[in-house]
C-alpha cells in the first residue's frame, strides 16, 4: 500500500516518479538518515518490506517524522480467498485516500491488479517484460473495470549500484537471486522475459552453487539492474520509465554504496 502522511495532500494522478527501497538493516538511525537523504534529493516514494525486518508501520512512522514530502509504503492484509487463505494480518484503521498496490508477476495477476487495485508492485521484471507483458495486461484489467491507466501506479524494484566495477555488483546480485530461480512463478516470468536459457543452465547445474550463479547471465543482469557510472544508473532508470513504469524504485546491492547510488539516481541528477 502507499499512503500520504497525515497532513500532506493526497494526489491521485500518478506522474513519472523515482522511488527507492530502504530497509532498516542493523541500524534504524542509519536507515532514517538514508530516507532523509532520499527526501532531500527529490525521491517521490520510499518502501519497506513487511517481513524479515522491524515492524513496518513503526518504521514508516519514523521515516515520515524525519522527512518533509516523500511518500511511504509497505505490504497490506490480503483479502479472503477461495483458493488460499492466510492468517497473516497487519492491523490498519480505515484511511481515506489509502492507495492499494498489488504485487503481481503473471498475466492473470497483472490483469487483476489493473482491475481492482490502484497500482502494481513488480520485482525482477526487467523493462522488456514491463513493456511487452505488464503494461498490456494491466491495461486489459483497467478496461474490464471501465478505467484508463490514468492514476495507476506501476512500481518496479530496480537493484542499483554506482560503481566502476559492474561485474562485482552483478556477482553480489547473482548470490541474492539464486532462490528466485527455483520458484515457479519467477521462473515462468523469466522465461517470458526471454531468459529461458538462464533457467535451463540453472537446472543443469544440478545444485552446484557456483554453477547455478554462473547460469545467471550478464545480459539478464544488465537488463534488470541500474549499475555503472552516474549516466549508466540514470539511463537504466530511464529504460524502466520508457517501458511504462511510473515509479522506478532503486534498491541496494550488497557491498555497494547505496547513498552514492541514491545521489546518482535522484530526480535532480537527471
C-alpha angles and dihedrals in degrees: 000000000000121000138174116246113251111277095022121107118258114228118198098188110086115216123189104283145175122231138169142208114234119177123188096241111176096332128048089189091057091047092051089050090054092048090050088052091050090051092050091048092056101254110163101212143012123202135195130190121243098223136055093029147053119320103289102218091053090048091050090050089056090048092049093049091052096050141059110212115354118120119235131211144174141161124304137215106273118236121252111278134205094217105035131019134193138191093205107122137177109194115225128162120230110286121190111231094018108159118216119209121190125215109230142163111162125070094250093051090046090052090049091050090053091049103046109015139068093232147342132249116215132194127186090002108135122206094264091056091045092052098041103035114010100050098044092047094046089048090053090053092049090050090052088058093045092249138120128224090263108125094008114129121215107194118189123188108226118191105219142183133176100217144136089220109061093170092061090052091047090051089057090048091052090059092049094046098052096094092052094058088062094053116094099222093047091046091054092047091050091050090051087050091061097258100111089126089063090054091048092050090047091053092045090055088077096215096311103141096209093050091044091055091047089055090069101088130222087236092059093047093046090052094046104041139060099223131150137046123343093277090048093053093048094045091052092052088049090055089058092049092047089053092057104272112144095191119031102194116201118217129187127261114215115259095021133103104259095182089057088048091052090053092049093050098041117127091240090054092061 
